[in-house]
């Protein structure tokens, strides 16, 4: 028996080496995808469990209010992020081997800019909380939780830059460990918060969870820099400012236009009759859209640093191979997950409370909207890796224009279902445009190794 087991283990190891040779593109892609998926599973599962607790304790309207707070915080967070997470991923991946000092200067610049921007936008949210709650959101009681949400803006900006840098090192096992501990601690913090102080307590719990994540990321990033021999330099950082204009600025502008578009659509929904209850249904359903997307997103997270590294090395064949594999894997995973979620839409939403069951159609639409959402990410990655960020920005403009226009038409008539439909249609239009653009530019050989 022992001898047979040893033979099997030897055979399995030889097959694994044959399929995934050490250091090969296939191994980098597979191992990165595995660790990203493992970490994202733990993190997403914890947050999903916390959302169920919040929904059952706060009710439809209260959960809708929490969703509106998160959307508002997300809009301010985009301004704080400045596209720095994507910048860190792209340039650390490209230079960590060929020019470690260059990578170190970019790391320091990204961290400093994230800290300053996060602090500034957190202060802006504190100052604007009362005005937004009274006028735009038509709910003065949201002023306090919005003010507390400034902590989410601050820690979100710093964590985004840190996670982007870790992805640039292809430290996906490290990211998975951070997500594990962050997820384990997030659920009790958020649950205790909502139990002790309702809506405001839920926000406090989220801030505490992000604070813990920041500490874990800080320690992990210092370790990865040491292992890779990348110094976190302060001297000469000023020389890297052009990167902020060439790459970070269009990445930032893309985020700036997308987040307000999503927020404006949500704000339009809450101003309809029973708007907060409708947004509560949409928010609950949207958690499952994000769950469908978390696997494709995790796989794509591993792909971008590999593509950036291949772009820097001028390996066009490897670049195209990784891109195609990512496209096939993400499309297949998103489609299978969307089918499964749509089959059990009503029972899934019933977990949040009896009143949520009526949102089954909203969940079905959002489940299938996840497919063009995944495609939008995958099809946009070659533009990011090849530094064609201004083109990426152009397609985000198409996305926002389509979303807001369709939401304006559909929400007054269909409520939460109209917002879900607008989301799916807008991402479908954008994904189709990206696909056609990639086909045309590849034939014209106009963007480097992708041609």
MILOVO-324853 format. One record per residue (C-alpha): residue in one letter; x, y, z. Coordinates in steps of 0.25 Angstrom, whole numbers, plus 5000, padded with zeros to 4 digits. Example, Ala and Ser with C-alpha at 12.3 -4.5 7.8 and 13.67 -1.06 7.14 Angstrom:
<pts>
A504949825031
S505549965029
</pts>
This chain:
<pts>
X500050005000
X501150105004
X501950064992
X500750084983
X500450224989
X501950264987
X501850224972
X500550304970
X501250424977
X502450414968
X501550404956
X500650524960
X501950604963
X502550574949
X501250604942
X501150734950
X502550774945
X502250744931
X500950824931
X501550934939
X503050944937
X503651034948
X503751184944
X502951164931
X501851254927
X500851144929
X501351124944
X501351274947
X499851284941
X499351164948
X500051184962
X499651334962
X498251294959
X498151194969
X498651284981
X497851404976
X496651314976
X496851254989
X497051394996
X495851454989
X494951334993
X495251355007
X495151505007
X493851504998
X493251395007
X493451475019
X492951605013
X491751535008
X491351475021
X491551615028
X490551665017
X489551565021
X489651605035
X489551745032
X488251725023
X487551645033
X487851745045
X487651875037
X486451835028
X486251865013
X486252015015
X487452015025
X488251925016
X487952015004
X488452135012
X489752055015
X489852025000
X489752174997
X490852205008
X491752105001
X491452164988
X491752304993
X493052265000
X493452194987
X493252314979
X494152394988
X495152274989
X495352284974
X495852424975
X496752374987
X497252254979
X497852344967
X498052214959
X499252184968
X498952034970
X498952004955
X500252094954
X500952014964
X500551874958
X500951914944
X502351984947
X502751894959
X502451774950
X503251834938
X504451884946
X504651794958
X505651704951
X506251794941
X506351924949
X506051904964
X506452044968
X505452104958
X504352004964
X504752054978
X504552204974
X503152174968
X502752094980
X503152214989
X502452314980
X501152234980
X501152214995
X501352364997
X500352404987
X499352304993
X499552355007
X499352505003
X498152484994
X497452395004
X497652495015
X497052605006
X495852535001
X495552475015
X495452625020
X494652665007
X493652555011
X493552605025
X493252745021
X492252705010
X491552595018
X490452685024
X490152755010
X490052625003
X489152555013
X488152675013
X488152704998
X488552594989
X488252474997
X486952535004
X487352465017
X487952565027
X488152445037
X489252385028
X490152505031
X490852435043
X491052295036
X491552375024
X492552455033
X493052325039
X493252265025
X494452365023
X495252255030
X494852165018
X495352265008
X496752285015
X497052135017
X496452095004
X497452194997
X498652135004
X498251995003
X498052004988
X499452054986
X499951944995
X499151834988
X499551884974
X501051874978
X500951734984
X500251694971
X501451754963
X502351664971
X501451544967
X501351524982
X499951454981
X500151354992
X500551475001
X499251544996
X498451424999
X499051415013
X498651565016
X497251535010
X497151415020
X497451495032
X496651615028
X495451535025
X495551455038
X495551585045
X494551665037
X493351585039
X493351595054
X493751745054
X492551785044
X491551685051
X491851745065
X491851885059
X490451875054
X489951795066
X490451915075
X490152035067
X489252005055
X489652075042
X490752155048
X491352035055
X491451955042
X492252075036
X493152075048
X493351925047
X493751935032
X494752045036
X495351955047
X495451845037
X496151935026
X497151975037
X497551835040
X497751805025
X498651935025
X499551875036
X499651735029
X499951795015
X501051885021
X501751765027
X501551685015
X502051795005
X503351815014
X503651665013
X503451654998
X504351774995
X505451715003
X505251574996
X505351644982
X506451744986
X505551864983
X505951984992
X504852074996
X505552194992
X505252344995
X506452404987
X506152424973
X504652404974
X504352534967
X504952474954
X503752384953
X502652494953
X502452474938
X501952344940
X500752404948
X500452484935
X500652374925
X499952264933
X499352294946
X498652424941
X497752344930
X497652224940
X497152334950
X496252404941
X495652264937
X495252234951
X494752374953
X493752374942
X493352224945
X493052244960
X492152364959
X491452304948
X491052184957
X490752274969
X489852364960
X489152244956
X488952194970
X488552334974
X487452344963
X486852214968
X486752254983
X486052384978
X484952294973
X483652254981
X484152144991
X485552174986
X486352124998
X485651994998
X485851984983
X487352014985
X487351904997
X486851804987
X487951844977
X489051844987
X488751704992
X488651654977
X489951734974
X490751654985
X490451534976
X490951594964
X492251634971
X492251484975
X492151434961
X493251534957
X494251504968
X494751384961
X495051454948
X495551574955
X496451494963
X497051424951
X497151554944
X497951614955
X499051514953
X499051534938
X499351684938
X500651674944
X501051564935
X500651634923
X501351764928
X502651674930
X502551614916
X502251754910
X503551804916
X504351684911
X503751694897
X503151554897
X501951574887
X501651424886
X501651404901
X500751534903
X499751484893
X499751344899
X499451394913
X498351494908
X497651384900
X497651284912
X497151394921
X496051424912
X495551284911
X495651254926
X494951374930
X493851364920
X493551224924
X493651244939
X492751364938
X491651294930
X491651164938
X491451244951
X490451334945
X489551214941
X489651154955
X489351284962
X488151314953
X487551174955
X487451204970
X487151354970
X485951364979
X486451264989
X487751334990
X487151474992
X486251415003
X487451395011
X487451545013
X486051545019
X484651515013
X484451655007
X485751634998
X485151514991
X484351604981
X485751644975
X485951514968
X485851574954
X486851684958
X487851574962
X487651494949
X487951614941
X489151654949
X489651514949
X489751514934
X490251664934
X491551604941
X491951544928
X492151674920
X492751724933
X493751624933
X494051644918
X494251794920
X495351764930
X496051654921
X495951734908
X496451854915
X497751794920
X498551794907
X498351944907
X498851954921
X500051864919
X500451944907
X500352074913
X499152114904
X498352174916
X497752284909
X497052184900
X496552114912
X496052244917
X495252264904
X494552134906
X494252164921
X493552294915
X492752214906
X492352124918
X491952244927
X491152314916
X490352184913
X490152154928
X489552284932
X488752304919
X488152164920
X487852184935
X487152314933
X486252244923
X486052114931
X486052144946
X484752234946
X483952114940
X484651994945
X485352034958
X486451944963
X486251854951
X486451974942
X487752004948
X488251854947
X487851854932
X488551994930
X489851934936
X489751804927
X489551884915
X490551984917
X491651884920
X491251804907
X491351924898
X492751954904
X493251814903
X492851804889
X493551934886
X494851884892
X494751754885
X494651824871
X495751924875
X496751804878
X496451734865
X496651864857
X497951904864
X498551764864
X498451764849
X499051904848
X500251864857
X500051994864
X500351954878
X501651884880
X501751744885
X500251724884
X500251734869
</pts>
